[in-house]
Amino acid sequence: MAGEDRKPARLVPWALLSPGGLWLALFFLVPVLALVKIALSTPVRFQDPEFSWDFGNFGTALSDYGAQFGRSFLYAGLATVLAFAIGYPLAYCVAAYGGRWKDLLIGLVVIPFFTSFLIRTMAWTSILGERSFVTKIARGVLGDGFTFTGRSWGVVGGLTYNFLPFMILPIYVALEKIDFRLTEAAGDLYATPVAGFWRVIFPLSLPGVFAGSLLVFIPAAGDFINARFLGSPDTTMIGSVVQDQFLVQLDYPSAAALSLILMGIITVAVLVYSKLFGTEGLAA
Amino acid sequence: MSAASSKPVSNKGKRVLQVVTALVFLYLFAPIIWIVAFSFNKPTGKYNLQWKGFTLDNWLHPFADADLTSAFVRSLQVAAVSVTLATVMGSMMALALSKYRFRGNSGVDIFLVLPLTTPEIVLGASLLTMFIDFNDAGIPTESFWDRGMFTIIIAHTLFCLSFVALTVKARIRGFDWRLEEAAADLGAGPWRTFSRVTFPLILPGIFAAALLSFALSIDDYIITSFNKGQTNTMPIHIWDSFKVEFRPQVNVLASMILIVSAALLVGSSIVSSRRAK
């Protein structure tokens, strides 16, 4: 039986892969190639850009918008660190002490996702706005001029908020597999609870930490909604520049060059990262 | 449960951890509480951003804003079509990758991860570029390809597809494929084996992936903003109209989506934990 099945069976995985694979090829690979083509074109006034192996767009993009690039990666990096700092304790607490409420508690982390990103961000503008009571309390402590919004910390806070679940879920998945009796074993070997955590539990959870960091950093670096609603013109990120060049200025070659630089930097970062730490946790 | 809790030192640590966790949950839910609370607000101006007083009006007339309602319906349509397409194609890919060993397996894996590691803005921009190219090449983008419903669905299916494939693959990693052999030994054909044995067992994973990709689709602003043409989805409408108004009906509709999906999520986790027993 098995012998007869083998030959057609070899085609089965490819048959299963083909519809999705074609979709990805046609609507991901081809568009990226189209983007490369236009990034290498010379803009022509009042006409379509002409393809010309023109690498100048890349140089101009970098020199004109270096500040926005720097800011995007800085904010995304800070948001990643913050999301780790507050997401890890939550994931740990649920995994270690959640008991039979585990599934429900981790499900709660996902629920805010089911309202629009945009509305959640607007909610923050109201909660942390000029006239909100939170701002009044903060002003009592930090002085009259204090505002949450319009500053870089507003943007970083918003990014942290919006991508926090992407940090928590993979860390939780990694922690949940760990047998917490290991801390007991560490204790028996005279490790303090703190040492037990850092030497035993934390290293085991690293795949989740790495996956979570990527899943927060990537969307945060390309985001512009938080910068728009919680920031000011001084906190513009590269995403707004790309959107503006594409949809308002209609300067496709520069916009395409900017997108490809962003994609290039992130892809290199991801490849290095996954070479070092693996992509196992990414799908969780 | 854990032995660590028997020690007084880590008992204190546990307490601190629980307080931190509660605070993080509060941070996660603050905007959600705001959204639901402000759906009962009675704003005096056009912006529902300051608390003015309690009313049930918004919930009694959730569809009072015609433009918002049509954008809402369109978002649901887009999500329904894209999630269906992505779930079918993505689950097929996940099955192929986890059940069969074949050459190129890891290549396909990387290919699947790429759309997720590409910033949304690049996905949106590259699709727009391609649609414009099609138009220039004489493929009638103005009618059939008109950037609108059709192009939005293409884009949403794309990002949901990778997401579903990777999530389902992760969920069925521990699946015992010998169950299929057992079914075959009992005389079941390949199709019968799949529909009676394999499919019911992987269904909860597929359902969870579909639910989460529904959230991704209904939420998306960035990619949609590039490929929307003249069509408005709910996030697009909210963004565009924010210059002139922010009506409480937005909160009502958002709360409705929230309640329905939370119910589905909780329901499915109850079902799957029952099955696990």
Interface residues (C-beta under 8 A of the other chain):
Chain A: M1 A9 R10 V12 P13 W14 L16 L17 P19 G20 G21 W23 L24 F27 F28 V30 P31 V32 A34 L35 K37 I38 D48 I86 G87 P89 L90 Y92 C93 V94 A96 Y97 G99 D103 L104 G107 L108 V109 V110 I111 P112 F113 F114 T115 S116 F117 L118 I119 R120 T121 M122 A123 W124 T125 S126 I127 G129 R131 Y161 L164 P165 F180 R181 T183 E184 G187 T192 P193 G196 L214 I218 P219 A221 G222 D223 F224 I225 G239 V242 Q243 F246 L247 Y252 A255 A256 S259 L260 L262 M263 I266 T267 V270 T279 L282 A283 A284
Chain B: M1 S2 A3 A4 S5 K7 V9 S10 G13 K14 L17 Q18 V20 T21 V24 F25 Y27 L28 F29 A30 P31 I32 W34 I35 F38 L49 Q50 L85 V88 M89 G90 M92 M93 L95 A96 L97 K99 Y100 F102 V108 D109 F111 L112 V113 L114 P115 L116 T117 T118 P119 E120 I121 V122 L123 A125 S126 L127 L128 T129 M130 I132 D133 D136 I154 A155 T157 L158 L161 S162 A165 L166 T167 K169 A170 A184 L212 A215 I218 D219 D220 Y221 I222 S225 F226 M234 P235 I238 W239 F242 F246 V250 N251 A254 S255 I257 L258 S261 A262 L265 V266 S269 S273
